Every structure is written in structure tokens, then in C-alpha cells.
Amino acid sequence: MSEDLNAIEAERARIRDAYLAPGPDRAPSSARGVHHVALLSADVERTVRFYQELLEFPLTEMIENRDYKGSTHFFFDLGHGNLLAFFDFPGLDVGPYAEVLGGLHHLAISVEPSTWRRLRDKLTAAGIPFQEESGASIYLRDPDGTRVELLADPLGEMYGSHVL
């Protein structure tokens, strides 16, 4: 097993050496930022209550989904110009959420440490199961099963390391 781990670390080091440029040498990104991440919702009102009332992400807009008549496309403010969006697909059975290769593993959202503690207390009071890790991460599932991480680290940092 240690040979496998050594091989994995060697491959990680090879890729890092080939592609990871130090900050000052790194080319600027062609992107302006994440406009929105779109997830699926089986129940619009339940999703709004969860994200706006429990997690305190304000609902900013609700419009018809241009790709599917009768579907609602709705957005929540995540701060810094970032949006979390949802679609519902009335009449379609999209099945339960599944973590699959090529799919979403989890969505990590940075919150201030004091907000993190308040949200942890709200989750506890609401009886929402969650897993706390490293005193900085809370992992929970939204009403449709999507894994969400509330992270008390600043944007661009993860567990004390600068990742941006």
C-alpha cells in the first residue's frame, strides 16, 4: 500500500512541477469570476427556505428557465458578485442527487467565522445533520441531497494555506 501512496505522491509532484507556476509567474486568468453555479431543485419554495432562511443567502431573482418551459431559474447572493442558481423541472423525474464522476462532489462557500458559528447553531437548532471538520468546515446536505460545505476560511485560503 505504501508503494501505491508513494506512486500517487510522485505523480502529484510531477503534475505540480509541470503545471503549477509560482504566484508572481502565474498568468492571469481569462475569467472574471464565477457568475453562477446551477443546481437542481425538486421544490422551489423548500429550496428558498433552506438557502435564504437557514443559510442566510438572499434570493435575488426568479425567472423562467429559457431551456425548459415552466421551469423556474432562481438565484441566491453568495457575496462578492457570486450567485448560486437553481432550476426546477416540473413534470420531469430527475431522480435523486448522486455524486458521480463528472458530477458535483460538494459546493464550498466561504463565510466569516462569526457567521460560521451562527449558522452551525442554526443548523443544530433546526435538526439538520452536519459534519464538522477541522473547526473550520461544516458539511451538510441541502433538501435535494447536494453536499454543501460552509468554510470559515477566507476566500483564496484553505486550512491555513493560500490556494490563490
KEFIFI-937365 format. One line per 3 residues: number of its first residue (from 1); their letters; for each residue x, y negated, z of N, C-alpha, C, O. Coordinates in pm, whole numbers. Layout:
<rs>
NUM> a> X Y Z X Y Z X Y Z X Y Z ~ ...
</rs>
This chain:
<rs>
1> mse> 82 120 0 0 0 0 86 -126 0 53 -223 -68 ~ 197 -126 76 282 -245 80 344 -273 -57 371 -388 -91 ~ 368 -165 -136 418 -185 -272 315 -259 -356 350 -347 -435
4> dln> 187 -223 -339 80 -292 -411 74 -439 -372 62 -526 -457 ~ 84 -466 -242 81 -605 -194 202 -683 -244 191 -800 -280 ~ 317 -618 -246 438 -683 -298 422 -714 -447 462 -821 -492
7> aie> 363 -623 -521 341 -645 -665 242 -759 -687 260 -841 -777 ~ 137 -765 -605 39 -873 -617 105 -1007 -588 85 -1104 -661 ~ 184 -1013 -482 252 -1139 -448 353 -1177 -556 368 -1295 -587
10> aer> 422 -1080 -613 517 -1109 -720 445 -1167 -842 493 -1261 -904 ~ 329 -1111 -875 251 -1161 -988 199 -1302 -959 199 -1388 -1047 ~ 153 -1325 -835 107 -1458 -796 222 -1559 -809 203 -1669 -859
13> ari> 340 -1521 -763 457 -1610 -772 493 -1637 -918 528 -1750 -953 ~ 485 -1536 -1003 516 -1554 -1145 421 -1655 -1209 463 -1745 -1281 ~ 293 -1640 -1181 194 -1732 -1238 213 -1872 -1182 208 -1970 -1256
16> rda> 235 -1882 -1051 259 -2013 -988 379 -2082 -1054 371 -2199 -1089 ~ 490 -2008 -1070 610 -2066 -1129 588 -2107 -1275 645 -2207 -1320 ~ 507 -2033 -1346 484 -2062 -1488 389 -2180 -1509 403 -2252 -1608
19> yla> 293 -2202 -1419 186 -2298 -1448 167 -2411 -1347 108 -2513 -1382 ~ 215 -2396 -1226 187 -2496 -1123 297 -2602 -1121 409 -2575 -1079 ~ 262 -2722 -1167 358 -2832 -1166 345 -2908 -1033 235 -2924 -982
22> pgp> 458 -2954 -978 451 -3035 -857 366 -3161 -883 361 -3210 -996 ~ 301 -3213 -780 212 -3328 -793 260 -3439 -884 187 -3479 -975 ~ 381 -3491 -863 427 -3602 -948 446 -3563 -1095 440 -3649 -1183
25> dra> 470 -3435 -1121 492 -3388 -1258 365 -3334 -1324 365 -3300 -1443 ~ 257 -3327 -1248 132 -3268 -1298 63 -3367 -1392 52 -3485 -1362 ~ 18 -3317 -1505 -55 -3400 -1600 -189 -3440 -1539 -246 -3364 -1460
28> pss> -240 -3558 -1574 -371 -3596 -1522 -480 -3509 -1583 -467 -3460 -1696 ~ -586 -3491 -1508 -699 -3411 -1556 -774 -3487 -1665 -781 -3610 -1662 ~ -830 -3414 -1758 -914 -3476 -1860 -1054 -3504 -1807 -1132 -3576 -1870
31> arg> -1087 -3448 -1690 -1221 -3463 -1633 -1231 -3585 -1542 -1131 -3628 -1484 ~ -1351 -3640 -1532 -1377 -3749 -1437 -1421 -3695 -1302 -1413 -3765 -1201 ~ -1469 -3571 -1298 -1517 -3511 -1174 -1628 -3413 -1206 -1665 -3394 -1321
34> vhh> -1680 -3352 -1103 -1793 -3260 -1119 -1920 -3344 -1126 -1954 -3414 -1031 ~ -1988 -3339 -1238 -2115 -3411 -1250 -2220 -3342 -1164 -2282 -3404 -1078 ~ -2239 -3212 -1189 -2325 -3131 -1103 -2294 -2984 -1123 -2242 -2942 -1226
37> val> -2326 -2908 -1023 -2326 -2763 -1029 -2473 -2724 -1027 -2547 -2772 -942 ~ -2515 -2638 -1117 -2657 -2600 -1125 -2676 -2457 -1076 -2611 -2364 -1125 ~ -2766 -2441 -981 -2801 -2311 -926 -2948 -2284 -953 -3020 -2371 -1002
40> lsa> -2992 -2164 -922 -3132 -2127 -945 -3209 -2131 -814 -3156 -2100 -707 ~ -3334 -2168 -824 -3424 -2175 -710 -3552 -2100 -742 -3612 -2120 -848 ~ -3595 -2014 -651 -3721 -1942 -669 -3839 -2024 -619 -3953 -1997 -656
43> dve> -3812 -2126 -535 -3919 -2205 -475 -3865 -2347 -453 -3782 -2369 -365 ~ -3912 -2441 -534 -3860 -2578 -531 -3873 -2640 -393 -3775 -2691 -339 ~ -3992 -2635 -335 -4011 -2702 -205 -3925 -2638 -96 -3868 -2710 -13
46> rtv> -3915 -2506 -95 -3830 -2438 4 -3685 -2482 -11 -3615 -2504 88 ~ -3639 -2495 -134 -3501 -2538 -160 -3482 -2683 -115 -3380 -2715 -54 ~ -3579 -2770 -143 -3570 -2910 -100 -3565 -2917 53 -3483 -2990 108
49> rfy> -3651 -2844 120 -3650 -2847 267 -3514 -2800 321 -3461 -2860 414 ~ -3459 -2695 263 -3331 -2642 311 -3218 -2742 291 -3146 -2775 386 ~ -3203 -2791 169 -3088 -2877 140 -3105 -3020 192 -3007 -3080 237
52> qel> -3225 -3074 188 -3243 -3211 234 -3266 -3217 386 -3200 -3294 455 ~ -3358 -3138 436 -3392 -3149 578 -3290 -3080 668 -3256 -3134 774 ~ -3243 -2963 629 -3149 -2890 716 -3005 -2934 695 -2935 -2967 791
55> lef> -2960 -2936 569 -2819 -2970 542 -2796 -3118 520 -2681 -3162 512 ~ -2903 -3197 509 -2893 -3343 500 -2831 -3393 370 -2759 -3492 370 ~ -2860 -3326 259 -2819 -3371 126 -2943 -3434 62 -3037 -3362 29
58> plt> -2946 -3565 45 -3067 -3631 -7 -3104 -3585 -149 -3019 -3574 -237 ~ -3232 -3560 -167 -3287 -3533 -300 -3282 -3664 -378 -3328 -3767 -329 ~ -3226 -3660 -500 -3210 -3784 -577 -3299 -3792 -700 -3330 -3903 -745
61> emi> -3342 -3678 -755 -3424 -3684 -877 -3487 -3548 -901 -3431 -3444 -864 ~ -3603 -3550 -965 -3672 -3429 -1010 -3725 -3458 -1149 -3803 -3552 -1168 ~ -3683 -3379 -1248 -3726 -3397 -1386 -3758 -3260 -1445 -3725 -3157 -1387
64> enr> -3823 -3260 -1561 -3846 -3132 -1627 -3715 -3083 -1688 -3640 -3161 -1747 ~ -3690 -2955 -1675 -3573 -2892 -1736 -3593 -2892 -1888 -3692 -2837 -1938 ~ -3503 -2953 -1961 -3518 -2965 -2106 -3510 -2831 -2178 -3552 -2819 -2293
67> dyk> -3455 -2730 -2111 -3434 -2600 -2174 -3548 -2501 -2153 -3553 -2396 -2217 ~ -3641 -2534 -2061 -3748 -2437 -2030 -3871 -2515 -1984 -3871 -2572 -1875 ~ -3974 -2518 -2066 -4098 -2591 -2035 -4155 -2547 -1901 -4166 -2428 -1872
70> gst> -4189 -2645 -1819 -4249 -2618 -1689 -4149 -2598 -1577 -4186 -2593 -1460 ~ -4021 -2588 -1612 -3917 -2571 -1512 -3875 -2707 -1457 -3869 -2806 -1531 ~ -3846 -2711 -1328 -3802 -2834 -1262 -3650 -2833 -1248 -3591 -2733 -1207
73> hff> -3588 -2945 -1284 -3444 -2966 -1266 -3434 -3073 -1158 -3478 -3186 -1179 ~ -3375 -3038 -1043 -3371 -3134 -933 -3232 -3140 -872 -3156 -3044 -876 ~ -3201 -3257 -814 -3064 -3291 -778 -3054 -3338 -633 -3144 -3403 -580
76> fdl> -2941 -3303 -570 -2909 -3349 -435 -2775 -3421 -436 -2683 -3381 -508 ~ -2763 -3526 -357 -2641 -3604 -346 -2544 -3534 -251 -2577 -3510 -134 ~ -2425 -3502 -301 -2320 -3443 -218 -2212 -3545 -182 -2109 -3509 -124
79> ghg> -2234 -3670 -216 -2135 -3774 -187 -2032 -3785 -297 -2013 -3693 -376 ~ -1966 -3899 -302 -1858 -3926 -397 -1898 -3903 -542 -1815 -3867 -625 ~ -2026 -3926 -573 -2072 -3911 -711 -2095 -3768 -755 -2115 -3742 -873
82> nll> -2092 -3673 -662 -2113 -3532 -693 -2256 -3491 -664 -2315 -3532 -564 ~ -2312 -3410 -752 -2450 -3364 -738 -2457 -3212 -735 -2378 -3143 -799 ~ -2553 -3163 -658 -2588 -3022 -660 -2726 -3015 -723 -2819 -3079 -676
85> aff> -2739 -2938 -830 -2864 -2931 -904 -2922 -2791 -897 -2852 -2693 -870 ~ -3051 -2784 -920 -3122 -2656 -923 -3220 -2656 -1037 -3268 -2761 -1081 ~ -3250 -2536 -1086 -3359 -2510 -1179 -3449 -2407 -1114 -3402 -2319 -1042
88> dfp> -3578 -2418 -1139 -3666 -2306 -1113 -3713 -2257 -1250 -3711 -2334 -1346 ~ -3752 -2135 -1260 -3800 -2079 -1385 -3934 -2010 -1360 -3940 -1888 -1351 ~ -4042 -2090 -1350 -4173 -2031 -1322 -4210 -1928 -1429 -4195 -1951 -1549
91> gld> -4258 -1814 -1382 -4301 -1709 -1474 -4191 -1613 -1515 -4219 -1511 -1577 ~ -4067 -1644 -1482 -3956 -1552 -1513 -3910 -1484 -1386 -3902 -1547 -1280 ~ -3881 -1358 -1394 -3824 -1286 -1280 -3673 -1285 -1300 -3619 -1202 -1373
94> vgp> -3606 -1379 -1234 -3460 -1387 -1249 -3389 -1291 -1156 -3266 -1278 -1162 ~ -3464 -1223 -1069 -3404 -1126 -978 -3332 -1193 -863 -3319 -1315 -860 ~ -3286 -1113 -767 -3218 -1169 -650 -3077 -1218 -685 -3018 -1174 -784
97> yae> -3026 -1308 -603 -2890 -1358 -619 -2792 -1241 -609 -2811 -1151 -527 ~ -2689 -1243 -690 -2586 -1139 -685 -2450 -1201 -710 -2433 -1281 -801 ~ -2353 -1163 -628 -2216 -1205 -651 -2154 -1105 -748 -2130 -990 -713
100> vlg> -2130 -1152 -869 -2079 -1064 -974 -1960 -1131 -1041 -1944 -1253 -1035 ~ -1877 -1051 -1106 -1765 -1104 -1181 -1818 -1203 -1283 -1908 -1171 -1361 ~ -1764 -1323 -1283 -1811 -1427 -1373 -1920 -1512 -1312 -1961 -1612 -1371
103> glh> -1969 -1474 -1194 -2073 -1549 -1126 -2015 -1634 -1014 -1893 -1644 -999 ~ -2101 -1693 -938 -2061 -1780 -828 -2036 -1697 -703 -2122 -1619 -662 ~ -1919 -1712 -643 -1892 -1646 -515 -1947 -1731 -401 -2025 -1681 -319
106> hla> -1908 -1857 -395 -1966 -1949 -298 -1939 -2092 -342 -1853 -2118 -426 ~ -2014 -2183 -284 -2000 -2325 -310 -1951 -2389 -182 -2022 -2385 -81 ~ -1831 -2448 -182 -1773 -2511 -64 -1799 -2661 -69 -1768 -2727 -168
109> isv> -1857 -2713 38 -1893 -2855 45 -1825 -2916 166 -1842 -2868 278 ~ -1748 -3021 143 -1676 -3089 250 -1770 -3182 325 -1845 -3260 266 ~ -1765 -3173 458 -1840 -3264 544 -1746 -3314 655 -1649 -3247 689
112> eps> -1777 -3430 709 -1699 -3483 820 -1706 -3387 939 -1808 -3320 956 ~ -1600 -3379 1020 -1603 -3287 1135 -1724 -3308 1229 -1783 -3211 1276 ~ -1761 -3432 1255 -1877 -3455 1343 -2006 -3406 1277 -2095 -3355 1344
115> twr> -2017 -3423 1145 -2133 -3373 1070 -2132 -3220 1070 -2237 -3158 1084 ~ -2015 -3161 1055 -2000 -3016 1057 -2056 -2959 1188 -2130 -2861 1187 ~ -2019 -3022 1301 -2068 -2975 1431 -2220 -2993 1441 -2288 -2904 1493
118> rlr> -2272 -3106 1393 -2416 -3130 1397 -2490 -3027 1311 -2593 -2973 1353 ~ -2439 -3002 1191 -2504 -2904 1103 -2496 -2764 1162 -2591 -2686 1150 ~ -2385 -2730 1225 -2373 -2599 1291 -2481 -2585 1398 -2544 -2480 1410
121> dkl> -2503 -2692 1476 -2605 -2689 1580 -2745 -2679 1519 -2831 -2609 1573 ~ -2768 -2748 1408 -2898 -2740 1340 -2923 -2599 1287 -3035 -2547 1297 ~ -2821 -2538 1230 -2835 -2401 1179 -2869 -2305 1293 -2955 -2218 1279
124> taa> -2800 -2322 1405 -2826 -2237 1522 -2970 -2256 1570 -3041 -2159 1593 ~ -3012 -2382 1584 -3147 -2412 1631 -3254 -2358 1536 -3362 -2317 1579 ~ -3223 -2358 1406 -3319 -2310 1306 -3315 -2157 1290 -3396 -2101 1216
127> gip> -3222 -2092 1359 -3212 -1947 1348 -3154 -1899 1217 -3177 -1786 1176 ~ -3078 -1986 1149 -3014 -1950 1022 -2883 -1878 1053 -2796 -1936 1117 ~ -2868 -1753 1009 -2741 -1683 1036 -2626 -1746 959 -2641 -1787 844
130> fqe> -2512 -1752 1023 -2391 -1804 958 -2270 -1739 1021 -2277 -1680 1128 ~ -2158 -1753 949 -2031 -1702 998 -1936 -1821 1007 -1917 -1893 910 ~ -1878 -1841 1124 -1782 -1950 1144 -1642 -1893 1133 -1610 -1790 1192
133> esg> -1557 -1961 1055 -1419 -1917 1034 -1322 -2031 1059 -1345 -2143 1014 ~ -1216 -2004 1130 -1103 -2096 1150 -1143 -2229 1211 -1067 -2326 1201 ~ -1258 -2238 1273 -1301 -2363 1335 -1325 -2475 1237 -1341 -2590 1276
136> asi> -1327 -2443 1107 -1346 -2547 1006 -1444 -2506 897 -1488 -2591 819 ~ -1480 -2378 890 -1568 -2330 785 -1690 -2262 845 -1681 -2187 942 ~ -1804 -2291 786 -1928 -2220 817 -1976 -2162 684 -1995 -2235 587
139> ylr> -1997 -2031 681 -2053 -1965 563 -2197 -1925 595 -2225 -1864 698 ~ -2288 -1961 505 -2428 -1927 522 -2488 -1899 386 -2424 -1922 283 ~ -2609 -1849 386 -2680 -1823 261 -2800 -1916 254 -2870 -1937 353
142> dpd> -2823 -1972 135 -2941 -2055 117 -3062 -1964 101 -3047 -1842 101 ~ -3182 -2019 89 -3301 -1934 82 -3303 -1835 -34 -3374 -1735 -28 ~ -3225 -1861 -138 -3219 -1768 -252 -3097 -1677 -247 -3075 -1599 -340
145> gtr> -3018 -1686 -140 -2905 -1596 -123 -2771 -1651 -165 -2669 -1585 -145 ~ -2768 -1769 -223 -2640 -1829 -263 -2556 -1856 -140 -2604 -1913 -42 ~ -2430 -1815 -144 -2340 -1840 -31 -2288 -1984 -38 -2235 -2027 -141
148> vel> -2304 -2056 72 -2260 -2195 84 -2159 -2201 198 -2179 -2141 303 ~ -2051 -2273 176 -1953 -2299 281 -1957 -2446 315 -1945 -2531 227 ~ -1974 -2477 442 -1960 -2614 492 -1821 -2622 551 -1789 -2550 646
151> lad> -1739 -2709 496 -1597 -2715 529 -1566 -2849 594 -1595 -2954 536 ~ -1508 -2847 714 -1477 -2971 786 -1348 -3035 737 -1310 -3141 787 ~ -1279 -2973 642 -1156 -3030 588 -1190 -3141 488 -1294 -3136 423
154> plg> -1102 -3241 477 -1124 -3347 378 -1117 -3293 235 -1059 -3186 210 ~ -1175 -3366 142 -1162 -3331 1 -1013 -3324 -33 -934 -3408 11 ~ -976 -3224 -111 -836 -3209 -153 -749 -3136 -53 -629 -3117 -77
157> emy> -806 -3094 61 -731 -3018 161 -806 -2889 194 -928 -2882 185 ~ -729 -2788 234 -790 -2663 276 -703 -2603 385 -588 -2566 361 ~ -758 -2593 505 -691 -2534 620 -552 -2594 642 -456 -2523 670
160> gsh> -544 -2726 629 -419 -2797 656 -325 -2808 537 -221 -2873 547 ~ -358 -2746 426 -274 -2755 306 -340 -2849 205 -462 -2849 188 ~ -257 -2928 140 -306 -3013 32 -319 -2928 -92 -220 -2870 -138
163> vl> -439 -2920 -147 -462 -2841 -269 -486 -2931 -389 -507 -2884 -501 ~ -482 -3060 -365 -497 -3156 -475 -390 -3261 -460 -382 -3353 -541
</rs>
